[in-house]
Amino acid sequence: MGIGNKTYQEDEMISELTEAMIVNGVVLAAVLASDLGTARKIGKARMLRPLLVAAVVPVFIQRPVTGGTGLIVELAGIVAGVLGGLAAAALIKVYRSPETGAPVSRAGAGYAAFWTVIIAARAAFSYGSAHWFSDQIVSWAVANKVAEAAIVDGLIFMAIAMVLVRTAFLGVRAARLPAEPGAALQPGRASA
């Protein structure tokens, strides 16, 4: 089938695939840019940045499903995102900077590999659902009364839940760090 012969459904599927790939790319870029490396400052900007990413969600969510199997698919996406966020958080070390005493984090190759594999799997599923196993996924969706939008929404909810849970645990762990010994005695530094 040539490009000029695309049906409305194919255009719609490509549009949703494009949206999914945009979300995947934004999530991967944002997470790796903010977390990868040593002594990454844990400040307000780093805690608020994921909320900006989450604010993009309404652009991609058409109409969340409020009942039936579609709702279960969306909730499964959220649960998968929470579990993935917890796993990602476990791969980040949070500690006080020896230079500044401020909370910082360290994430290395394992963390980058984890996020890359997760995003690659999501991208493969998105691409596969449009090109490799579209007949099977359509048959499953029809048999289980799941709208295509519920599957897309579930993937988006998963991505956002992962980022928000990872961020929340990063903030909690930073807040729970023991006070730096002698911080109150050093001039020019606030005590913890």
C-alpha positions as CSV (number, residue, x, y, z in Angstrom):
1,M,0.0,0.0,0.0
2,G,1.5,3.3,-1.0
3,I,1.6,6.4,1.2
4,G,-1.2,8.0,-0.8
5,N,-3.5,5.0,-0.2
6,K,-3.5,5.1,3.6
7,T,-6.8,4.6,5.2
8,Y,-8.1,6.8,8.0
9,Q,-7.5,4.0,10.6
10,E,-3.8,3.7,9.4
11,D,-3.4,7.5,9.7
12,E,-4.9,7.3,13.2
13,M,-2.6,4.4,14.2
14,I,0.5,6.2,12.9
15,S,-0.6,9.4,14.8
16,E,-1.0,7.4,18.1
17,L,2.3,5.7,17.4
18,T,4.0,9.0,16.9
19,E,2.4,10.3,20.2
20,A,3.7,7.2,22.0
21,M,7.2,7.6,20.6
22,I,7.2,11.3,21.6
23,V,6.3,10.4,25.2
24,N,8.9,7.6,25.2
25,G,11.6,10.0,24.0
26,V,10.7,12.8,26.4
27,V,10.6,10.5,29.4
28,L,14.0,8.9,28.5
29,A,15.7,12.2,27.8
30,A,14.3,13.9,30.9
31,V,15.2,11.1,33.3
32,L,18.7,10.4,32.0
33,A,19.5,14.2,31.7
34,S,18.5,14.8,35.3
35,D,19.8,11.6,37.0
36,L,22.8,10.2,35.2
37,G,26.2,10.9,36.8
38,T,27.6,11.6,40.2
39,A,26.8,14.3,42.7
40,R,23.6,15.4,40.9
41,K,22.0,18.1,43.1
42,I,18.6,17.2,44.5
43,G,16.9,20.6,44.6
44,K,13.5,22.2,43.8
45,A,14.1,22.3,40.1
46,R,14.9,18.6,39.9
47,M,11.8,17.7,42.0
48,L,9.5,19.9,40.0
49,R,10.8,19.0,36.5
50,P,8.8,15.7,36.3
51,L,5.6,17.6,37.1
52,L,6.3,19.6,33.9
53,V,6.6,16.3,32.0
54,A,3.4,15.1,33.6
55,A,1.6,18.3,32.6
56,V,2.0,17.2,29.0
57,V,-0.2,14.1,29.6
58,P,-3.5,15.9,28.9
59,V,-2.3,16.6,25.4
60,F,-2.0,12.8,24.7
61,I,-4.8,11.4,26.8
62,Q,-7.9,11.5,24.7
63,R,-10.6,10.3,27.1
64,P,-9.5,8.0,30.0
65,V,-11.8,5.0,30.3
66,T,-13.8,4.9,33.5
67,G,-15.0,1.3,33.6
68,G,-14.7,-2.2,32.3
69,T,-11.6,-3.9,30.9
70,G,-10.3,-0.6,29.5
71,L,-10.0,0.8,33.0
72,I,-8.2,-2.3,34.1
73,V,-5.7,-1.8,31.3
74,E,-5.1,1.8,32.4
75,L,-4.8,0.8,36.0
76,A,-2.4,-2.0,35.0
77,G,-0.3,0.7,33.3
78,I,-0.2,2.7,36.5
79,V,0.7,-0.3,38.6
80,A,3.5,-1.2,36.2
81,G,4.7,2.4,36.4
82,V,4.7,2.4,40.2
83,L,6.7,-0.8,40.3
84,G,9.1,0.4,37.6
85,G,9.5,3.7,39.5
86,L,10.4,1.8,42.6
87,A,12.9,-0.3,40.8
88,A,14.5,2.8,39.2
89,A,14.6,4.5,42.6
90,A,16.5,1.5,44.0
91,L,19.2,2.1,41.4
92,I,19.9,5.6,42.6
93,K,22.3,6.3,45.5
94,V,21.3,9.4,47.6
95,Y,23.9,10.9,49.9
96,R,25.2,14.2,51.2
97,S,27.8,15.9,49.1
98,P,31.1,16.0,51.0
99,E,31.8,19.4,49.5
100,T,28.5,21.2,50.2
101,G,26.6,18.9,52.6
102,A,23.6,19.2,50.3
103,P,21.6,16.0,49.2
104,V,22.9,14.7,45.9
105,S,22.5,11.5,44.0
106,R,24.5,9.1,41.8
107,A,23.2,6.9,39.0
108,G,25.3,5.0,36.6
109,A,25.3,2.6,33.7
110,G,22.8,0.2,35.4
111,Y,20.3,3.0,35.9
112,A,20.7,4.1,32.3
113,A,20.4,0.5,31.0
114,F,17.2,0.0,33.1
115,W,15.5,3.0,31.7
116,T,16.7,2.3,28.2
117,V,15.4,-1.3,28.3
118,I,12.0,-0.1,29.7
119,I,11.6,2.6,27.1
120,A,12.9,0.3,24.3
121,A,10.3,-2.3,25.3
122,R,7.5,0.3,25.3
123,A,8.6,1.6,21.9
124,A,8.8,-2.0,20.5
125,F,5.3,-2.7,21.8
126,S,4.0,0.6,20.3
127,Y,5.6,-0.1,17.0
128,G,4.7,-3.8,17.0
129,S,1.0,-3.0,17.8
130,A,1.0,-0.9,14.6
131,H,3.1,-3.1,12.3
132,W,3.9,-6.6,13.7
133,F,1.0,-7.9,15.6
134,S,-1.8,-5.4,14.9
135,D,-4.3,-8.1,13.9
136,Q,-3.7,-10.0,17.2
137,I,-4.0,-6.9,19.4
138,V,-7.2,-5.8,17.6
139,S,-8.7,-9.3,18.1
140,W,-7.8,-9.2,21.8
141,A,-9.2,-5.7,22.2
142,V,-12.4,-6.6,20.5
143,A,-12.8,-9.8,22.4
144,N,-12.2,-8.0,25.7
145,K,-14.0,-4.8,24.8
146,V,-10.9,-2.6,25.2
147,A,-10.7,0.6,23.2
148,E,-7.4,1.3,21.5
149,A,-7.2,4.6,23.4
150,A,-7.2,2.6,26.7
151,I,-4.0,0.8,25.6
152,V,-2.3,4.0,24.6
153,D,-3.4,5.7,27.8
154,G,-2.2,2.8,29.9
155,L,1.3,3.2,28.3
156,I,1.3,6.9,29.0
157,F,0.1,6.4,32.6
158,M,2.9,3.9,33.0
159,A,5.6,6.3,31.8
160,I,4.3,9.2,34.0
161,A,3.9,6.9,37.1
162,M,7.5,5.7,36.7
163,V,8.8,9.2,36.6
164,L,6.7,10.5,39.5
165,V,7.4,7.6,41.8
166,R,11.1,7.7,41.1
167,T,11.0,11.5,41.9
168,A,9.0,11.1,45.0
169,F,11.3,8.4,46.4
170,L,14.3,10.5,45.5
171,G,12.8,13.4,47.5
172,V,11.9,11.3,50.4
173,R,15.3,9.7,50.6
174,A,17.0,13.1,50.4
175,A,14.8,14.5,53.2
176,R,15.6,11.5,55.4
177,L,19.4,11.8,55.1
178,P,21.0,12.3,58.5
179,A,22.2,15.8,59.2
180,E,25.8,16.4,58.3
181,P,28.0,16.2,61.4
182,G,29.1,19.6,62.5
183,A,26.9,21.5,60.0
184,A,25.6,23.7,62.7
185,L,29.1,24.7,63.7
186,Q,30.3,25.9,60.3
187,P,29.8,29.6,59.6
188,G,27.7,30.5,56.6
189,R,25.8,27.1,56.5
190,A,22.4,26.5,57.8
191,S,22.0,23.7,60.3
192,A,19.9,20.7,59.2
